[in-house]
């Protein structure tokens, strides 16, 4: 049996962008198009990626791995905006606005299909249009003999296997996808979902089901993910992407839910989390994960994979996840830690640096002036270089409302969080050329995208465990 993972998103993501307007009675406004997922007319999409965040090759009969379930309400009926014919579109099939260069290119076709589905789903009556929440599935297998994945954005020849999971030719395939269009039953309950598998025998499995009472409450999302021996590294995300720009290691124009790009330090995320059962020591559970993209000289990303860098900050709350950053492994630590009062603590300061607050830090592979020693991020799992700051519960994060000790927010510890994501992200180290002498705090809003996501990667040997949780964003 594979590793079965189950989780529920109860209600929905309401990312709160907190401003500082003078004399304002309410100094906050939601950055997402559908705060709390309370809108009856749901907007949700699906995308699947291979190891390097591309398509590579479509699954037979499935079309391009992009789909959507979007509908409006009229006279107590659901009026769907996206047809199953739209969802099954694949290479060689035309649709409005398709660039001829993308017609037979699986990677380009998927990117343009997402834009097309976004045009069908877009809510345009607001001042700032928005499209959909995004469910994202990723296959962590990498066939190194295929030569499909670039190295820090550079095309490289095939190389011998051994570093990454792969059972052989075909291990990077896209999933079989089934869609249950949202429908309304006789008890005024709306329900729909996506599900599928990477294997004909169905050992690997994923499912996302959404449900809501008509006219009241919020959408409840239930997720399941099961790995297998052939597919031991799967990732499942629920994302709030920007409505345009580059998104989460995706070097094409995207569509999403974030109608306002949050700017550090002025945004917070409020959520309730209830984890029912853990997923083993190797499954990472992110309480929150934010991402952005900028070049090493601080310029905004422009789609040039040789110079763009995806940046992530992830809070891991699985208490079995150790700190790889330590006084004896400072190469796994960021060069500096910045305290809430803006004191900079170098990682060589063994008396004061909070090593236990960091699981792992890795630098972008295209950085030219790294401090020694250092660890560079995996160069193949994004289409361009990437930088990761992976955090662990620690007292140093208390100022921002993040977990302060292992086990907080884990099994049996249901709680509501108000996370000062903007404040924390403004005091994290990210590599830039000007950081060599003076650290400059990152302003996420000037970048081309920002995403927030719920992510549970089940890694390598992790098949045979069950993970269950509920989540509500307030």
FIVEX-974140 format. One record per residue (C-alpha): x, y, z; residue in three letters. Coordinates in steps of 0.1 Angstrom, whole numbers, padded with zeros to 4 digits, always signed. Layout:
! FIVEX-974140
XYZALA ...
END
This chain:
! FIVEX-974140
+0000+0000+0000UNK +0011+0036-0006UNK +0013+0064+0018UNK -0022+0078+0022UNK -0025+0114+0031UNK -0059+0131+0039UNK -0066+0167+0048UNK -0095+0191+0049UNK -0096+0227+0042UNK -0126+0239+0061UNK -0139+0272+0048UNK -0111+0289+0028UNK -0082+0311+0024UNK -0087+0347+0034UNK -0053+0362+0031UNK -0055+0395+0049UNK -0035+0424+0036UNK -0031+0449+0064UNK -0025+0485+0055UNK -0019+0515+0077UNK -0044+0541+0066UNK -0046+0572+0088UNK -0078+0575+0109UNK -0092+0543+0093UNK -0116+0524+0114UNK -0106+0491+0098UNK -0070+0490+0087UNK -0072+0457+0069UNK -0087+0444+0037UNK -0086+0410+0021UNK -0061+0405-0007UNK -0080+0375-0022UNK -0110+0377-0045UNK -0131+0354-0024UNK -0124+0360+0013UNK -0133+0330+0034UNK -0144+0311+0004UNK -0180+0322+0012UNK -0190+0329-0024UNK -0216+0303-0037UNK -0202+0307-0072UNK -0169+0288-0067UNK -0138+0293-0087UNK -0112+0265-0085UNK -0087+0251-0109UNK -0063+0222-0112UNK -0027+0220-0125UNK -0002+0191-0125UNK +0036+0195-0129UNK +0065+0172-0135UNK +0096+0174-0114UNK +0109+0206-0130UNK +0074+0223-0131UNK +0066+0216-0167UNK +0044+0191-0185UNK +0069+0172-0206UNK +0043+0148-0221UNK +0005+0147-0217UNK -0012+0116-0202UNK -0030+0096-0230UNK -0065+0108-0234UNK -0063+0133-0206UNK -0054+0164-0225UNK -0032+0191-0211UNK -0030+0189-0172UNK -0050+0220-0165UNK -0087+0220-0156UNK -0112+0243-0138UNK -0146+0241-0121UNK -0162+0276-0122UNK -0198+0285-0120UNK -0223+0312-0113UNK -0257+0309-0096UNK -0290+0317-0114UNK -0325+0309-0100UNK -0310+0283-0076UNK -0292+0266-0105UNK -0254+0262-0112UNK -0244+0277-0145UNK -0209+0263-0153UNK -0184+0285-0171UNK -0160+0258-0181UNK -0171+0227-0202UNK -0156+0193-0200UNK -0145+0198-0236UNK -0125+0228-0223UNK -0110+0207-0196UNK -0099+0180-0220UNK -0082+0204-0244UNK -0047+0191-0253UNK -0019+0197-0278UNK -0031+0199-0314UNK -0065+0214-0304UNK -0073+0250-0309UNK -0089+0274-0285UNK -0094+0312-0286UNK -0062+0332-0282UNK -0038+0302-0285UNK -0004+0311-0299UNK +0004+0289-0329UNK +0039+0282-0314UNK +0022+0265-0285UNK -0002+0243-0305UNK +0021+0212-0304UNK +0043+0221-0274UNK +0030+0205-0242UNK +0047+0230-0219UNK +0036+0261-0237UNK +0002+0247-0244UNK -0005+0241-0207UNK +0006+0277-0198UNK -0018+0291-0225UNK -0046+0268-0215UNK -0044+0282-0179UNK -0048+0317-0193UNK -0078+0305-0214UNK -0095+0288-0184UNK -0088+0320-0164UNK -0107+0340-0190UNK -0137+0317-0186UNK -0136+0319-0148UNK -0127+0355-0143UNK -0148+0376-0120UNK -0146+0409-0137UNK -0172+0431-0120UNK -0148+0440-0093UNK -0122+0468-0096UNK -0095+0441-0096UNK -0105+0410-0116UNK -0096+0375-0102UNK -0098+0340-0115UNK -0096+0310-0092UNK -0080+0291-0063UNK -0055+0266-0075UNK -0050+0229-0066UNK -0016+0219-0077UNK -0002+0184-0078UNK +0035+0176-0085UNK +0053+0144-0093UNK +0088+0143-0077UNK +0102+0116-0100UNK +0131+0127-0122UNK +0144+0106-0151UNK +0179+0120-0153UNK +0184+0102-0186UNK +0156+0122-0202UNK +0174+0156-0202UNK +0140+0172-0196UNK +0150+0194-0166UNK +0174+0223-0169UNK +0200+0230-0142UNK +0194+0264-0127UNK +0177+0274-0159UNK +0204+0260-0182UNK +0198+0232-0206UNK +0220+0202-0196UNK +0225+0168-0212UNK +0212+0136-0196UNK +0232+0121-0167UNK +0233+0088-0148UNK +0205+0080-0124UNK +0209+0077-0086UNK +0202+0111-0071UNK +0164+0111-0077UNK +0135+0086-0075UNK +0126+0071-0109UNK +0115+0035-0118UNK +0126+0040-0154UNK +0113+0055-0186UNK +0079+0071-0181UNK +0084+0079-0144UNK +0078+0116-0150UNK +0043+0111-0165UNK +0013+0133-0159UNK -0016+0118-0139UNK -0049+0104-0150UNK -0075+0131-0140UNK -0112+0127-0133UNK -0135+0156-0127UNK -0168+0156-0108UNK -0184+0189-0118UNK -0200+0207-0089UNK -0237+0199-0086UNK -0265+0208-0063UNK -0284+0180-0045UNK -0320+0180-0032UNK -0307+0191+0003UNK -0292+0224-0010UNK -0256+0210-0008UNK -0232+0218-0036UNK -0204+0193-0041UNK -0177+0186-0067UNK -0141+0174-0070UNK -0110+0162-0089UNK -0093+0128-0084UNK -0069+0105-0102UNK -0038+0084-0101UNK -0003+0082-0116UNK -0007+0045-0122UNK -0031+0022-0141UNK -0033+0000-0110UNK -0042+0030-0089UNK -0016+0025-0061UNK -0009+0062-0061UNK -0039+0084-0056UNK -0051+0119-0052UNK -0085+0134-0045UNK -0098+0169-0038UNK -0135+0173-0029UNK -0153+0206-0021UNK -0187+0210-0005UNK -0208+0239+0007UNK -0244+0246+0019UNK -0262+0267-0007UNK -0265+0303+0005UNK -0246+0299+0038UNK -0212+0291+0053UNK -0180+0284+0034UNK -0166+0258+0011UNK -0151+0228+0028UNK -0122+0211+0009UNK -0112+0175+0016UNK -0079+0163+0002UNK -0063+0128+0000UNK -0029+0119-0014UNK -0013+0085-0015UNK +0022+0077-0026UNK +0034+0043-0039UNK +0067+0025-0045UNK +0068+0039-0080UNK +0057+0074-0070UNK +0073+0079-0035UNK +0075+0117-0038UNK +0043+0135-0044UNK +0033+0171-0035UNK -0002+0185-0031UNK -0008+0223-0028UNK -0037+0246-0023UNK -0026+0279-0037UNK -0037+0315-0038UNK -0016+0328-0068UNK -0014+0363-0082UNK -0039+0371-0109UNK -0010+0377-0133UNK +0028+0374-0135UNK +0051+0346-0125UNK +0039+0322-0098UNK +0057+0297-0076UNK +0085+0284-0097UNK +0063+0288-0128UNK +0080+0309-0154UNK +0048+0316-0175UNK +0021+0342-0170UNK -0003+0328-0144UNK -0038+0333-0131UNK -0051+0331-0095UNK -0069+0346-0065UNK -0045+0373-0052UNK -0060+0405-0065UNK -0036+0425-0043UNK +0001+0417-0040UNK +0009+0419-0003UNK +0039+0440+0006UNK +0060+0433+0036UNK +0057+0441+0064UNK +0020+0449+0061UNK +0001+0416+0057UNK -0012+0388+0079UNK -0029+0355+0074UNK -0055+0342+0098UNK -0064+0305+0099UNK -0076+0276+0120UNK -0057+0243+0117UNK -0067+0209+0131UNK -0044+0180+0122UNK -0059+0146+0129UNK -0031+0122+0121UNK +0006+0126+0112UNK +0023+0115+0080UNK +0056+0101+0092UNK +0090+0117+0098UNK +0097+0126+0062UNK +0065+0143+0053UNK +0068+0181+0055UNK +0037+0200+0065UNK +0038+0237+0059UNK +0017+0259+0082UNK +0022+0286+0056UNK +0044+0289+0026UNK +0050+0321+0007UNK +0069+0326-0025UNK +0081+0353-0048UNK +0106+0359-0076UNK +0133+0384-0081UNK +0168+0385-0097UNK +0200+0384-0076UNK +0204+0421-0083UNK +0170+0429-0069UNK +0153+0435-0102UNK +0118+0420-0108UNK +0116+0386-0127UNK +0109+0389-0164UNK +0108+0352-0175UNK +0145+0349-0182UNK +0152+0315-0165UNK +0189+0321-0165UNK +0187+0351-0142UNK +0152+0348-0124UNK +0152+0332-0090UNK +0122+0317-0072UNK +0123+0325-0034UNK +0103+0305-0008UNK +0097+0308+0029UNK +0082+0278+0046UNK +0072+0271+0082UNK +0074+0233+0088UNK +0053+0221+0118UNK +0058+0183+0116UNK +0076+0179+0150UNK +0097+0150+0136UNK +0114+0174+0112UNK +0149+0181+0125UNK +0171+0213+0122UNK +0197+0206+0096UNK +0211+0241+0105UNK +0234+0238+0135UNK +0267+0251+0149UNK +0285+0223+0132UNK +0266+0226+0099UNK +0264+0264+0094UNK +0263+0258+0056UNK +0227+0248+0061UNK +0219+0281+0079UNK +0213+0316+0064UNK +0243+0339+0068UNK +0223+0361+0092UNK +0193+0360+0115UNK +0173+0393+0119UNK +0155+0398+0152UNK +0122+0417+0156UNK +0142+0448+0167UNK +0164+0445+0136UNK +0195+0431+0153UNK +0216+0411+0128UNK +0231+0379+0143UNK +0257+0361+0122UNK +0256+0323+0120UNK +0291+0321+0135UNK +0278+0336+0167UNK +0271+0303+0184UNK +0259+0319+0216UNK +0231+0339+0200UNK +0222+0325+0165UNK +0189+0305+0168UNK +0200+0274+0149UNK +0169+0254+0160UNK +0147+0279+0142UNK +0159+0268+0108UNK +0154+0234+0092UNK +0174+0243+0061UNK +0186+0273+0041UNK +0199+0269+0006UNK +0212+0296-0017UNK +0203+0301-0054UNK +0225+0281-0077UNK +0233+0311-0099UNK +0246+0332-0070UNK +0281+0344-0076UNK +0292+0358-0042UNK +0281+0333-0016UNK +0295+0332+0019UNK +0314+0300+0027UNK +0304+0274+0036UNK +0271+0272+0018UNK +0245+0248+0005UNK +0229+0255-0029UNK +0193+0245-0037UNK +0184+0216-0059UNK +0191+0229-0094UNK +0165+0207-0113UNK +0132+0210-0095UNK +0124+0245-0107UNK +0128+0258-0143UNK +0152+0284-0128UNK +0174+0288-0098UNK +0156+0288-0064UNK +0162+0299-0028UNK +0146+0282+0002UNK +0143+0294+0038UNK +0127+0266+0058UNK +0117+0274+0093UNK +0108+0254+0124UNK +0088+0263+0155UNK +0110+0283+0179UNK +0106+0310+0205UNK +0123+0335+0182UNK +0091+0335+0160UNK +0067+0344+0189UNK +0066+0381+0178UNK +0050+0371+0145UNK +0025+0347+0160UNK +0042+0316+0145UNK +0046+0284+0165UNK +0072+0286+0192UNK +0079+0250+0201UNK +0076+0216+0184UNK +0041+0201+0186UNK +0022+0234+0185UNK -0005+0231+0160UNK +0001+0194+0154UNK -0021+0164+0162UNK -0046+0171+0189UNK -0037+0208+0191UNK -0063+0225+0171UNK -0058+0263+0172UNK -0064+0295+0154UNK -0034+0314+0141UNK -0029+0350+0132UNK +0004+0350+0114UNK +0023+0382+0108UNK +0037+0369+0075UNK +0046+0403+0063UNK +0065+0412+0094UNK +0085+0379+0095UNK +0092+0379+0057UNK +0107+0414+0060UNK +0133+0401+0085UNK +0144+0370+0067UNK +0177+0367+0049UNK +0174+0363+0011UNK +0205+0365-0012UNK +0210+0396-0032UNK +0241+0412-0046UNK +0238+0442-0023UNK +0236+0419+0007UNK +0273+0415+0006UNK +0279+0445+0028UNK +0245+0457+0041UNK +0214+0436+0044UNK +0184+0451+0027UNK +0149+0439+0038UNK +0129+0424+0011UNK +0097+0441-0001UNK +0077+0413-0017UNK +0053+0436-0035UNK +0077+0448-0061UNK +0082+0413-0074UNK +0061+0398-0101UNK +0041+0375-0080UNK +0034+0363-0045UNK +0017+0331-0036UNK +0005+0315-0004UNK -0001+0278-0003UNK -0008+0248+0018UNK +0017+0222+0008UNK +0023+0186+0019UNK +0051+0169+0001UNK +0054+0132+0009UNK +0091+0125+0003UNK +0110+0095-0010UNK +0106+0065+0014UNK +0074+0079+0028UNK +0048+0055+0017UNK +0027+0037+0043UNK +0017+0067+0065UNK -0015+0086+0069UNK -0018+0124+0074UNK -0051+0141+0081UNK -0060+0176+0090UNK -0086+0204+0088UNK -0079+0240+0080UNK -0100+0271+0081UNK -0088+0305+0069UNK -0106+0334+0087UNK 
END
